[in-house]
Amino acid sequence: MNAKDLRIVFMGTPEFAVPSLRALVEGGYQVVAVVTTPDKPAGRGQQLRESDVKVAARELGLPILQPEKLRDEAFVEAMRALKPDLGIVIAFRMLPEVIWAMPRLGTFNLHASLLPQYRGAAPINWAIINGEQETGVTTFLLNHEIDKGAIIGQLREPIAADDTIGTLYDRLMHKGTGLVLETVEQLAAGEINPIEQQHIDESTLKPAPKIFKEDCRIDWSKSGEEIINFVRGLSPYPAAWSELQKEDGAPLSAKIFTASFHAEKHERPYGTITTDHRDRIEVACGGGVIRIEELQIAGKRRMKAHDLLLGFREIERYRFQ
C-alpha cells in the first residue's frame, strides 16, 4: 500500500512531537486527526494554554481531538469514525488498548532512547545525568506495557561532553522526525521485522523516571564529574539547584545552568564557596571544585558568575547545601 494513502491519527503534546507532525503533513501523508491534551491553566495569570501540538495542528488545518479521558465512549466513537490505518504517538499519555489496537496497522511510538534502555518519561535527561556517550531514538509498536513494545527501528546519536538536555533534545527531536517517516514507509510496505523486548535481564537496564523538583537538588559530596553531568542533564530545564545558606539568614535557592569541574586536593567541607570576587565562584565537591559559570538566585534573573559577584560581595559567608 502507498504510505501516503494511509489514514493516520497523530497523538502528541509537547514541542518534541511537532517536527514529526509537520513533516508528515508537508510530505503529503494523510493525517486525518490530531489527538492532544486538553488546554490547561498555566503561568501566573492561570490563562489556558494550548499544547505545542495543538498550536501546530491548527496552523496545519488538521482536525483536533482533546479528550479528558481516553476511554470515554464519545472519544472512542470519534476514533472509530476516522477509520484509522495507523496511529503515531510521540510524548503523549498511556493509551488504552481500545485506542492503540484500533488502527489496521497498529500504533507506534517514538521514544528518545535506544530501547530497552531508558524506558520512562525523561530518557534524554537521564542519559546525560548517567554520563552516557551515546543515545538515540526508537520506534516501537504499542502494547500493554510502557515502552516495552516490539522495536521497529532505531537511530543512534552521540552525546558530546558539552551537551545539555537543551542541545541533545533538539537533535533527537529532528532525528526522530526522520525515523517516524521511515517507519511509516516500512509499515505501509509490510517491511518491518519487529524485535520483541523479551527475555531481557531487567537488572541491566537503566530507567528514566519522571523528574521532580527534589530530584534536581545537587549533592555536593558526589564526584565533580557526576555533578557536572547532573547539571548538564537538567539545563536549562528544570535546572539543577542547591540552597545557599549562611548562619544568620534564611536560605537562598539557586539554579545552576553551566559549570565546570576542576580536580584538586582540598580539605574544605563539601559546598564551601571560594571566590576571587571578580568572575570566579568555586564550590568544594568530591575530588575538587565546581566552578559555576551561569546561575540564577531565586527572585533574580539568570546571570553569569561575574555579574552576580558585582552585587553579591559576601557570597563567601554562604555555603551550598
Residue pairs with C-beta under 8 A, 6 or more apart in sequence:
1 188
1 189
2 188
3 29
3 184
3 185
3 187
3 188
3 189
4 27
4 28
4 29
4 30
5 30
5 188
6 29
6 30
6 85
6 86
6 105
6 184
6 187
6 188
7 30
7 32
7 82
7 83
7 84
7 85
7 86
8 24
8 29
8 30
8 31
8 32
8 84
8 85
8 86
8 87
8 88
8 184
9 31
9 32
9 33
9 34
9 35
9 79
9 82
9 84
9 86
9 87
9 88
9 103
10 17
10 20
10 21
10 24
10 31
10 33
10 34
10 35
10 53
10 57
10 62
10 88
10 90
11 34
11 35
11 36
11 87
11 88
11 89
11 90
11 92
11 95
12 18
12 20
12 21
12 34
12 36
12 51
12 53
12 89
12 90
12 91
12 92
13 36
13 37
13 51
13 52
13 53
13 91
13 92
14 51
14 52
14 53
14 91
15 52
15 173
16 90
16 91
16 112
16 169
16 172
16 173
16 176
17 52
17 53
17 90
17 91
17 92
17 110
18 52
18 53
18 56
19 173
19 174
19 176
19 177
20 88
20 90
20 110
20 176
20 177
20 180
20 181
21 31
21 34
21 53
21 56
21 57
21 60
22 56
22 60
23 177
23 180
23 181
24 31
24 88
24 180
24 181
24 184
25 31
25 60
25 62
27 181
29 181
29 184
31 60
31 62
32 63
32 82
32 84
33 62
33 63
33 64
33 65
33 82
34 53
34 54
34 57
34 62
34 63
34 64
34 65
35 64
35 65
35 66
35 67
35 92
36 51
36 53
36 54
36 57
36 64
36 65
36 66
36 92
37 51
37 66
37 92
37 93
38 66
38 67
38 68
39 48
39 49
39 50
39 51
39 54
39 66
40 48
40 49
41 47
41 48
41 49
42 48
42 49
43 49
54 64
54 66
57 64
58 64
65 75
65 78
65 79
67 74
67 75
69 75
70 93
70 95
70 96
70 99
71 96
71 98
76 98
76 99
79 99
79 102
80 102
84 102
84 103
84 104
85 103
85 104
85 105
86 103
86 104
86 105
86 106
86 107
86 108
86 184
86 187
87 95
87 99
87 100
87 102
87 103
87 106
87 107
87 108
87 142
88 107
88 108
88 109
88 110
88 180
88 184
89 95
89 100
89 107
89 108
89 109
89 110
89 142
90 109
90 110
90 176
90 180
94 146
95 107
95 142
97 144
99 107
100 106
100 107
100 142
100 143
101 107
105 187
105 188
106 141
106 142
106 187
107 141
107 142
108 139
108 140
108 141
108 142
108 149
108 152
108 183
108 187
109 139
109 140
109 141
109 142
109 147
109 149
110 137
110 138
110 139
110 176
110 179
110 180
111 119
111 123
111 137
111 138
111 139
111 140
111 147
112 123
112 124
112 135
112 137
112 169
112 172
112 176
113 119
113 123
113 124
113 127
113 135
113 136
113 137
113 138
113 208
114 134
114 135
114 136
114 138
114 154
114 156
115 138
115 140
115 147
115 151
115 154
115 197
116 147
116 148
116 197
116 200
116 205
117 205
117 206
118 126
118 127
118 135
118 206
118 207
118 208
119 146
119 147
119 148
119 205
119 207
119 208
120 126
120 146
120 147
120 207
120 208
120 209
120 210
121 208
121 209
121 210
121 211
122 208
122 209
122 210
122 211
123 135
123 208
124 135
124 165
124 168
124 169
124 172
125 165
125 208
125 211
125 233
125 234
126 206
126 207
126 208
126 209
126 233
127 135
127 159
127 168
127 208
127 233
128 159
128 163
128 164
128 165
128 168
128 229
128 232
128 233
129 229
129 230
129 232
129 233
129 234
130 206
130 229
130 233
131 225
131 226
131 229
132 159
133 158
133 159
134 156
134 157
134 158
134 159
135 156
135 157
135 159
135 168
135 172
136 154
136 155
136 156
136 157
136 172
136 175
137 154
137 155
137 157
137 172
137 175
137 176
137 179
138 151
138 153
138 154
138 179
139 151
139 152
139 153
139 154
139 179
139 180
139 183
140 147
140 149
140 150
140 151
140 152
140 194
140 197
141 149
141 150
141 152
141 194
142 149
143 149
143 150
148 197
149 197
150 194
150 195
150 196
150 197
151 194
151 195
151 196
151 197
152 183
152 186
152 187
152 192
152 194
153 179
153 182
153 183
153 186
154 179
155 175
155 176
155 178
155 179
157 168
157 171
157 172
157 175
159 168
160 167
162 232
163 232
164 232
164 233
164 235
164 236
165 232
165 233
165 234
165 235
165 236
165 237
166 235
166 236
166 237
183 192
186 192
211 234
211 238
213 238
213 241
216 234
216 238
216 239
216 240
216 241
217 240
217 241
217 242
218 227
218 230
218 231
218 240
218 241
218 242
218 256
218 320
219 227
220 227
220 242
220 270
220 271
220 283
220 284
220 285
220 286
220 290
220 320
220 321
221 270
221 285
221 286
222 230
222 285
222 286
223 285
223 286
223 287
224 261
224 262
224 263
224 285
224 286
224 287
224 288
224 289
224 290
225 261
225 287
226 286
227 259
227 261
227 285
227 290
228 259
228 260
228 261
228 290
230 240
231 240
231 256
231 257
231 258
231 259
234 240
235 256
235 257
235 258
236 257
239 255
239 256
239 257
239 296
240 255
240 256
241 253
241 254
241 255
241 256
242 253
242 254
242 256
242 271
242 320
242 321
243 251
243 252
243 253
243 254
243 320
243 321
244 251
244 252
244 253
244 254
244 297
244 315
244 318
244 319
244 320
245 251
245 252
245 318
245 319
245 320
245 321
246 317
246 318
246 319
251 321
252 297
252 298
252 318
253 297
253 298
254 295
254 296
254 297
254 298
254 320
255 295
255 296
255 302
256 292
256 294
256 295
257 293
257 294
257 295
257 296
257 302
258 292
258 293
258 294
259 290
259 291
259 292
259 293
259 294
260 290
260 291
260 293
261 285
261 287
261 288
261 289
261 290
261 291
262 282
262 288
262 289
262 290
262 291
263 287
263 288
264 288
264 289
266 284
266 288
266 289
268 274
268 284
269 284
269 319
270 284
270 285
270 286
271 283
271 284
271 285
271 319
271 320
271 321
272 283
272 284
272 319
273 281
273 282
273 283
273 284
273 315
273 316
273 318
273 319
273 320
274 282
274 284
274 289
274 316
275 281
275 282
275 309
275 315
275 316
277 309
277 313
278 306
278 309
279 304
279 305
279 306
279 309
280 291
280 305
281 291
281 292
281 295
281 305
281 308
281 309
281 315
282 289
282 290
282 291
282 292
283 289
283 290
283 292
283 320
291 305
292 305
293 304
293 305
294 302
294 303
294 304
294 305
295 302
295 303
295 305
295 308
296 302
296 303
297 308
297 312
308 315
309 315
